[in-house]
Amino acid sequence: MTALPSCPKCNSEFTYEDGENFVCPECGYEWAKAAGADSGDEAKVVKDAYGNVLQDGDSVTVIKDLKVKGSSSVVTVGTKVRNIRLVDGDHDIDCKIDGIGSMGLKSEFVKKA
């Protein structure tokens, strides 16, 4: 039995094959079996915790207290972040937060303002 790849979006190990695609049952992400056939449209869609599609320049509100790695600072619930930038990687959002500075956020911890 061949080992299936983990989900590139949520790193779940429970992926399965569906025709020409791999599917993640946990987050619903689908990607092509061929390594070079990654479609750009699917990879660029970033949604907040409530399923709203985020775009560059949007404002978001933090919905959970987030500890800042390497610091004793905390980004508290209700912190509004303006002018976000969407990026590829583990943290979907690059932004600047007043009093803390530049940082990356995961889209699952924000809601569109």
LOTORFI-890823 format. One line per 5 residues: for each residue x, y, z of N, C-alpha, C. Coordinates in steps of 0.1 Angstrom, whole numbers. Layout:
BEGIN
X/Y/Z/X/Y/Z/X/Y/Z ~ ...
//
This chain:
BEGIN
8/-12/0/0/0/0/9/12/0 ~ 6/22/-9/14/34/-10/9/44/1 ~ 19/52/6/16/62/15/10/75/8 ~ -1/80/12/-6/92/6/0/104/13 ~ 1/115/5/7/127/11/-2/134/21
4/141/31/-4/149/40/-10/161/33 ~ -21/166/39/-27/178/33/-18/190/34 ~ -16/197/23/-7/209/23/-13/220/30 ~ -26/220/33/-32/232/39/-32/230/54 ~ -37/218/59/-38/217/74/-29/205/79
-21/199/71/-12/188/75/-19/176/80 ~ -31/174/77/-38/162/81/-32/150/74 ~ -31/138/81/-26/126/76/-37/118/69 ~ -50/122/71/-61/113/67/-66/117/53 ~ -57/119/43/-61/122/29/-65/109/22
-73/111/11/-77/100/3/-77/104/-12 ~ -77/94/-21/-77/97/-35/-92/98/-40 ~ -94/107/-49/-107/108/-56/-105/112/-70 ~ -104/101/-78/-101/103/-93/-87/109/-95 ~ -86/121/-100/-73/127/-103/-68/136/-92
-75/136/-81/-72/145/-70/-70/138/-57 ~ -63/144/-48/-62/140/-34/-72/149/-26 ~ -79/144/-16/-88/152/-8/-86/150/7 ~ -87/161/14/-85/161/29/-99/162/35 ~ -103/151/43/-117/151/48/-118/161/60
-107/166/66/-108/175/77/-111/189/73 ~ -103/194/63/-105/208/59/-112/210/45 ~ -114/198/38/-121/199/25/-112/203/13 ~ -99/205/16/-90/210/5/-88/198/-5 ~ -88/202/-18/-85/192/-29/-73/197/-37
-64/188/-41/-53/192/-49/-50/180/-59 ~ -44/184/-70/-41/174/-81/-30/165/-77 ~ -31/152/-82/-21/142/-79/-7/146/-85 ~ -7/152/-97/5/155/-103/12/167/-96 ~ 25/166/-93/31/176/-85/31/190/-91
32/191/-104/33/204/-111/19/209/-115 ~ 8/202/-112/-5/207/-116/-12/214/-105 ~ -6/221/-96/-12/228/-86/-19/240/-91 ~ -32/241/-90/-39/252/-96/-38/265/-87 ~ -35/276/-92/-33/288/-85/-45/294/-78
-57/292/-84/-69/297/-78/-72/291/-64 ~ -71/278/-63/-74/272/-50/-64/276/-39 ~ -52/277/-43/-42/280/-32/-43/295/-27 ~ -49/303/-35/-50/318/-32/-63/321/-23 ~ -72/312/-22/-85/314/-15/-82/313/0
-83/324/7/-81/323/22/-94/328/28 ~ -99/320/38/-112/323/44/-109/325/59 ~ -117/334/65/-116/336/80/-123/325/87 ~ -124/326/100/-130/316/109/-145/313/106 ~ -152/323/99/-166/321/96/-169/319/82
-158/316/74/-160/313/60/-160/324/50 ~ -158/337/55/-157/348/46/-144/349/39 ~ -144/351/26/-132/352/18/-124/365/21 ~ -111/363/24/-103/375/27/-95/379/15 ~ -92/392/14/-84/397/3/-73/407/8
-63/409/1/-53/419/5/-60/432/8 ~ -55/439/18/-61/452/22/-73/452/31 ~ -78/440/34/-90/439/43/-86/442/57 ~ -96/445/65/-94/446/79/-100/434/86 ~ -94/429/97/-99/418/104/-98/420/119
-106/412/126/-106/413/141/-102/400/146 ~ -93/400/156/-88/388/163/-99/382/172 ~ -102/369/171/-113/363/178/-108/354/190 ~ -95/354/192/-90/345/203/-77/352/208 ~ -74/351/221/-61/357/226/-50/349/220
-40/355/215/-29/349/208/-16/353/215 ~ -8/343/220/5/346/226/15/349/214 ~ 23/359/216/33/362/206/46/354/210 ~ 50/346/200/62/338/202/74/346/205 ~ 82/342/215/94/349/218/92/362/226
80/364/231/77/377/238/67/374/249 ~ 65/383/258/55/381/268/42/388/264 ~ 42/394/252/30/401/247/19/391/243 ~ 7/397/243/-5/389/239/-13/398/230 ~ -18/392/219/-28/399/210/-41/395/216
-49/405/221/-61/402/228/-73/401/218 ~ -84/394/223/-96/393/216/-101/407/212 ~ -106/409/200/-111/422/196/-101/432/190 ~ -88/428/190/-78/436/183/-81/437/168 ~ -83/450/164/-85/452/149/-72/453/142
-71/446/131/-59/447/123/-63/452/109 ~ -57/463/105/-60/469/92/-50/465/81 ~ -54/466/69/-45/464/57/-37/452/58 ~ -44/440/58/-37/427/58/-31/424/45 ~ -21/415/44/-15/410/32/-15/395/33
-21/388/23/-22/374/22/-9/368/17 ~ -4/358/23/8/351/19/6/336/19 ~ 15/329/12/15/314/13/23/310/25 ~ 19/298/30/27/293/41/17/289/53 ~ 23/286/64/15/282/76/6/293/81
12/305/82/4/317/86/0/324/73 ~ -13/325/71/-19/331/59/-18/346/58 ~ -17/353/69/-18/367/69/-5/374/75 ~ 0/384/67/11/392/73/4/406/76 ~ 8/411/87/2/424/91/11/431/102
7/443/105/13/451/116/3/454/126 ~ 6/451/139/-3/454/149/3/464/158 ~ -5/475/161/0/486/170/4/480/183 ~ 16/485/187/22/481/200/29/468/200 ~ 28/460/189/35/447/188/44/447/176
40/451/165/48/452/153/43/442/142 ~ 53/439/133/49/430/122/48/415/127 ~ 38/408/122/37/394/126/28/387/116 ~ 28/374/117/20/365/108/8/360/117 ~ -4/359/111/-16/354/117/-21/342/109
-28/333/116/-35/323/109/-49/327/107 ~ -55/325/95/-68/330/92/-79/324/100 ~ -76/312/107/-86/306/115/-89/313/128 ~ -80/323/132/-82/331/144/-87/345/142 ~ -92/348/130/-96/362/127/-110/361/120
-117/372/121/-130/374/114/-129/387/106 ~ -135/387/94/-135/399/86/-143/410/93 ~ -137/422/93/-143/433/99/-152/441/90
//
